[in-house]
């Protein structure tokens, strides 16, 4: 039997990527869509449809389409409730619209959950039974695989590690939740904290030079401020993850996003923190690894979710 | 077909209770064992065996035995690694010992997980798909039902809500974990906090009169100090539960233990806090209820876990 091929669409606030996916591998990439230049939701759906047609031309035997979206999506009913950084997407029945226009099986899913699924099925957490995935970026996204299944929770909102509190009297999050973890380790917060630390050390560094990538380079070159900051971030990330570890006792934690590229600078203090804050049965066999699929996790994950939700026997 | 009957054993630090259980109901109670008066683990196992024989005499068709224990238990291999407040229980293969001596099917499980299972199967969370249970006492125990199954985690340690941090720079927990939730709302902590609050209000109250039950009575009678304390406890419990809600998006939260008897004095601020710290899809359909089975949850849960793990078709 031939392995089925699906179109994976990674709907981001800046760009929308799409590709043909076969068994977790990209076999062809479609043209990128600039999200904000494309107009309202109807115009973006038109652009999506045109990319789908292009990809179907490349591979006419495509059987499914998966879309990963940055926001609150109802994967059961196929409705986009709201997107985080893209206005005009309120209660859009995206699954049925695409299904009608393409005739193919369509699945929609939250982007962090799609990425977690990709990392579990084809990436860094391949043999995991219970996996916690986090993606560090502007905010902190999360996805859970529990008992070898994508875990969505009762109302499809599970996995919001970035909103969990590390300090009940701390910095307020987007929902008035004090101590929200993402308000400590989001890209903007990291840049601000770096700038302040540099200032304290008598150095004026423009905020544009305080991206995770720049701080990574600086630390690799031995910059003490950058090294200190990565250590501190590792403690905070380790603290938040320890809470998930006490609750879920996972075997694998996958950390992705720009920040994760700092490698051992970040992973060493994370491991150390989880070791210090939990107990042996929780950390002794726990594997903490960087994401393996990078920017491709979105298209691979959404296509895989779609393929694995095809009705009937495969 | 007759409904199967099992013996449920609730192994506590103070007493060990046992009963015959049929479909989640106690049909006969065995004599209580005083845990500390009974000697070492071998002597306690002898006492357990004698109670089992007594109960088998009452009901010769008993098919299984379930034991819920306060500590780290390996329910897969049937080994008690360690008990929290009972010395001399290190690496005891309790399941095989009881199996050999009784010839019956035996299952062992952590007590908080047994109680969660009982509340889900027969108690306050009967229709729940994803349920978070906490038991407030000396410490805070927890158990999770996810996708209608008892969730144990990869190394059988899941559900330790009491160890989750509400403040990464806060009061250290038993494992050096700062801000451990149970160090804010455990019985001893509640008593100390109450005494201090009374002192501040110019009243000297002995610590023995600061039990959850006494504070409950006081608050029901309008005592402002007790009312204030229950409100504050509700905020802390609500904060810890909000973290579990963001991560797991459950439909039901069950709160048990002595503290939960305070009823709306405690449940109102808990609900309010979860509402304030999360977002509508997380709290709008979330049910937060007191445990329904009280002190019987242990025997009912352990018997039910044993019955539901019987091999072959029921």
Interface residues (C-beta under 8 A of the other chain):
Chain A: X72 X81 X129 X130 X142 X144 X146 X147 X149 X151 X152 X153 X154 X155 X156 X157 X158 X159 X160 X161 X163 X164 X165 X166 X167 X168 X169 X170 X175 X176 X177 X178 X179 X236 X239 X242 X243 X244 X246 X247 X248 X249 X250 X251 X276 X277 X278 X279 X281 X282 X284 X285
Chain B: X72 X81 X129 X130 X142 X144 X146 X147 X149 X151 X152 X153 X154 X155 X156 X157 X158 X159 X160 X161 X163 X164 X165 X166 X167 X168 X169 X170 X175 X176 X177 X178 X179 X236 X239 X242 X243 X244 X246 X247 X248 X249 X250 X251 X276 X277 X278 X279 X281 X282 X284 X285
